[in-house]
């Protein structure tokens, strides 16, 4: 999902920067191949039950659905250049459907496990708790791309309303979890080590809501009566800017905590990927507001954020490859 958002974010940049389409398509193809390889590898491990029973690892079960949804969105935005529109739409429906079912399952099952089986210390809340509840918002944003391809009438209306319902499900849950994470931050020691990057997940969750509001408002005229479609546009603009402002606050907080930790040493861990998708959501959310308002503040904000996103992705990919090679070269039994 971290690599896929690089391609998706490029496709949503303001029109003046559309020249990145070719490179974005290559990145999308790489993300799609990576998705297949990792999915096959994970299924062969048969570790789902073990991961579900772990209070920390269970949170990251939300990542596979978001990976499917991210690659599916890239298929619709970029994949048609390689496989044609019909195949891209069909693949988009399949990936969105599987990702949505899995995302709704994690949004329900992981909190249930947290309540009934897992046990947590008072300072246990961390950004990873957002991972299981964010996928429905990603489904809302990516499902908006499929609304025009749904049969006109009741099916298209149901698709749009279902996406709005998933946006509400995810956003309210995200706000609840953010309150718990903030409480943990102010009542206990500042996070350190591998936990610090997960603070960024809050940025991605909020900006995903901005992205979804914009995408659904664009799709609304084809499914809702005029007054409600115009209302969706108002919500996307005013509501989107409000949530974007809150996301900006969380971005500043996450950046400050990261800089603080880097000064004392921030060793690489897989949680470094928590920097990438949130930054990508910043780009898509800011780009959605740029398209809707024409404001240069949002236009250039999206561009600057995209440059930072690519730079961060290159850094994380380099460290991930070096980490993987180091583990391969490690003596057996070490």
ABEGO torsion letter per residue (X at the ends): XAAAAAAAAAAABBAAAAAAAAAAAAAAAAAAAAAAAAAAAAAAAGAAAAAAABAAAAAAAAAAAAAAAAAAAAAAAAAAAAAEAAAAAAAAAAAAAAAAAAAAAAAAAAAAAAAAABBBBAAABBAAAAAAAAAAAAAAAAAAAAAAABBBEAAAAAAAAAAAAAAAAAAAAAAAAAAAAAAAAAABBBBBEAAAAAAAAAAAAAAAAAAAAAAAAAAAAAABBAAAAAAAAAAAAAAAAAAAAAAAAAAAAAAAAAAAAAAAEBBBBAAAAAAAAAAAAAAAAAAAAAAAAGBAAAAAAAAAAAAAAAAAAAAAAAAAAAAAAAAAABBBGX
